[in-house]
């Protein structure tokens, strides 16, 4: 009896191969043949599942985003059953910094895909982020929650602060990738700005901030 093929498992296998190759060589330099070789499958099989390089990149980046969400969840779980809004904000921001191999690959490929989509019409036509404002909305909600609980500056504009923190984390991530600063330095800068927003009443809720 022929072995039953799990198609989602096979797609994930190919996506993981894409992520590994692109992490080493850069997203722009990866072809479907390279991914097939990395995954140990035929080029025909990769084409069967994804048809075009654009579809492969789209799926691969969605797969990488799912891994990022899991990474944030793991940081929150490590913070305990009730981490508080500051710890949750730190978990989201620090998970995106390239402090280890997986987060380095996430930041590198995420940024590369965004840049490629500016000039590649096929990529621009199928953005891999279903809700590009999700992180901003989430941070805004957490900051508003902290304000309501007396844990953050009540006069701060939560939306503006959320946008600023995300932009800062993205820029810090790039500075780490190019060797301008260390992960520890970037984390210290982010925490400095969080100290400005949050009151000391939630100092005990900073457990999720370890890199």
C-alpha positions as CSV (number, residue, x, y, z in Angstrom):
1,X,0.0,0.0,0.0
2,X,1.6,3.4,-1.0
3,X,2.5,5.7,1.8
4,X,0.0,8.5,2.4
5,X,1.5,12.0,1.8
6,X,0.8,14.8,4.3
7,X,0.8,17.7,2.0
8,X,0.9,20.4,4.7
9,X,3.9,18.6,6.2
10,X,5.6,18.5,2.8
11,X,4.9,22.2,2.3
12,X,6.4,23.0,5.7
13,X,9.4,20.9,4.9
14,X,10.0,23.0,1.7
15,X,9.4,26.2,3.6
16,X,11.9,25.3,6.2
17,X,14.4,24.6,3.4
18,X,13.7,28.1,1.9
19,X,14.3,29.7,5.3
20,X,17.6,27.9,5.8
21,X,19.0,28.8,2.4
22,X,17.7,32.4,2.4
23,X,19.2,32.8,5.9
24,X,22.6,31.9,4.5
25,X,22.5,33.5,1.1
26,X,19.8,36.2,1.2
27,X,16.3,36.0,0.0
28,X,17.1,37.7,-3.4
29,X,19.6,35.0,-4.3
30,X,17.4,31.9,-3.6
31,X,15.9,29.9,-6.5
32,X,13.5,27.1,-6.5
33,X,16.3,24.7,-7.5
34,X,18.3,25.7,-4.4
35,X,15.3,25.1,-2.1
36,X,14.7,21.7,-3.7
37,X,18.3,20.7,-3.1
38,X,18.2,21.9,0.5
39,X,14.9,20.0,1.2
40,X,16.2,16.9,-0.5
41,X,13.3,16.7,-3.0
42,X,13.0,17.2,-6.7
43,X,12.5,20.6,-8.4
44,X,9.4,19.2,-9.9
45,X,8.0,18.6,-6.4
46,X,8.7,22.1,-5.3
47,X,7.0,23.4,-8.5
48,X,4.0,21.1,-7.9
49,X,3.4,22.6,-4.5
50,X,4.2,26.3,-5.2
51,X,4.2,26.8,-9.0
52,X,6.2,30.0,-8.9
53,X,9.0,31.4,-6.8
54,X,6.7,34.2,-5.6
55,X,4.2,31.7,-4.2
56,X,7.1,29.8,-2.5
57,X,8.4,33.1,-0.9
58,X,4.9,34.0,0.2
59,X,4.3,30.7,1.9
60,X,7.8,30.6,3.4
61,X,7.4,34.1,5.0
62,X,4.0,33.2,6.3
63,X,5.6,30.1,7.8
64,X,8.3,32.3,9.4
65,X,5.7,34.6,10.8
66,X,4.0,31.7,12.5
67,X,7.3,30.8,14.1
68,X,7.6,34.3,15.3
69,X,4.2,34.2,16.9
70,X,5.1,31.0,18.6
71,X,8.3,32.7,19.8
72,X,6.4,35.5,21.4
73,X,4.0,33.0,23.0
74,X,7.0,31.1,24.5
75,X,8.3,34.3,26.0
76,X,4.9,35.1,27.5
77,X,4.5,31.6,28.9
78,X,8.0,31.9,30.6
79,X,6.8,35.2,32.2
80,X,4.1,33.3,34.3
81,X,0.3,33.2,34.4
82,X,-0.2,37.0,34.8
83,X,2.8,38.8,33.4
84,X,1.3,42.3,33.1
85,X,1.3,44.7,30.2
86,X,4.9,45.7,30.4
87,X,6.2,42.2,30.3
88,X,3.9,41.5,27.4
89,X,5.2,44.5,25.5
90,X,8.8,43.4,26.1
91,X,8.0,39.9,24.9
92,X,6.7,41.2,21.6
93,X,9.5,43.7,21.0
94,X,12.4,41.5,22.1
95,X,11.2,38.5,20.2
96,X,11.8,40.5,17.0
97,X,15.4,41.5,17.8
98,X,18.0,39.3,16.1
99,X,19.6,37.9,19.3
100,X,20.0,34.3,18.2
101,X,20.0,32.4,14.9
102,X,16.3,32.0,14.6
103,X,15.4,35.6,15.4
104,X,18.3,36.8,13.1
105,X,16.8,34.8,10.2
106,X,13.3,36.2,11.0
107,X,14.5,39.8,10.9
108,X,16.7,39.3,7.9
109,X,14.1,37.6,5.7
110,X,11.2,39.7,6.9
111,X,13.1,42.9,6.0
112,X,14.3,41.4,2.7
113,X,10.8,40.4,1.7
114,X,9.5,43.9,2.4
115,X,12.3,45.5,0.3
116,X,11.8,43.0,-2.6
117,X,8.0,43.7,-2.7
118,X,8.7,47.3,-3.4
119,X,10.1,46.5,-6.8
120,X,8.6,43.1,-7.5
121,X,5.0,43.4,-8.7
122,X,4.2,39.7,-8.1
123,X,5.3,40.0,-4.5
124,X,3.5,43.3,-3.9
125,X,0.3,41.7,-5.2
126,X,0.2,39.1,-2.4
127,X,1.5,40.8,0.8
128,X,2.4,38.1,3.4
129,X,1.0,40.1,6.3
130,X,-2.8,39.7,6.5
131,X,-3.1,42.5,9.0
132,X,-0.1,44.8,8.9
133,X,-1.4,46.8,11.8
134,X,-1.8,43.8,14.1
135,X,1.4,44.4,16.2
136,X,0.6,48.1,16.4
137,X,-2.9,47.5,17.6
138,X,-1.7,44.9,20.1
139,X,0.9,47.2,21.6
140,X,-1.6,50.1,21.7
141,X,-4.1,48.0,23.6
142,X,-1.4,46.9,26.1
143,X,-0.3,50.4,26.7
144,X,-3.9,51.6,27.2
145,X,-4.4,48.7,29.6
146,X,-1.4,49.8,31.6
147,X,-2.7,53.4,31.6
148,X,-6.1,52.3,32.9
149,X,-4.3,50.3,35.7
150,X,-2.1,53.2,36.7
151,X,1.0,51.5,35.4
152,X,1.9,53.8,32.6
153,X,2.1,57.6,31.9
154,X,-1.6,58.6,31.6
155,X,-0.7,61.6,29.4
156,X,1.1,59.5,26.8
157,X,-0.6,58.8,23.4
158,X,-0.7,55.0,23.4
159,X,-0.9,54.7,19.6
160,X,2.0,57.0,19.0
161,X,4.1,55.2,21.6
162,X,3.3,51.9,20.0
163,X,4.4,53.1,16.6
164,X,7.6,54.5,18.0
165,X,8.5,51.3,19.9
166,X,7.9,49.1,16.8
167,X,9.9,51.5,14.6
168,X,12.7,51.5,17.2
169,X,12.8,47.7,17.5
170,X,13.0,47.4,13.7
171,X,15.8,49.9,13.5
172,X,17.6,48.3,16.4
173,X,17.3,44.9,14.7
174,X,19.0,46.2,11.6
175,X,21.8,47.8,13.6
176,X,22.4,44.4,15.3
177,X,22.5,42.6,11.9
178,X,25.1,45.0,10.4
179,X,27.2,44.9,13.6
180,X,26.6,48.5,14.6
181,X,25.6,47.5,18.1
182,X,25.2,44.5,20.3
183,X,21.9,42.8,21.2
184,X,22.5,43.9,24.8
185,X,22.9,47.5,23.8
186,X,19.7,47.4,21.7
187,X,17.7,45.8,24.6
188,X,19.0,48.5,27.0
189,X,17.8,51.2,24.7
190,X,14.3,49.6,24.3
191,X,14.1,49.2,28.1
192,X,15.1,52.8,28.6
193,X,12.1,53.9,26.6
194,X,9.8,51.5,28.3
195,X,11.0,52.9,31.7
196,X,9.9,56.3,30.4
197,X,6.4,55.0,29.5
198,X,5.8,52.7,32.5
199,X,5.8,53.6,36.1
200,X,7.9,51.7,38.6
201,X,4.8,50.0,40.0
202,X,5.2,47.2,37.5
203,X,8.9,46.6,38.0
204,X,8.1,43.0,39.0
205,X,6.4,42.4,35.7
206,X,9.7,42.7,33.7
207,X,10.5,39.0,33.9
208,X,9.8,38.4,30.2
209,X,12.4,40.9,29.2
210,X,15.5,38.6,29.4
211,X,17.0,38.1,26.0
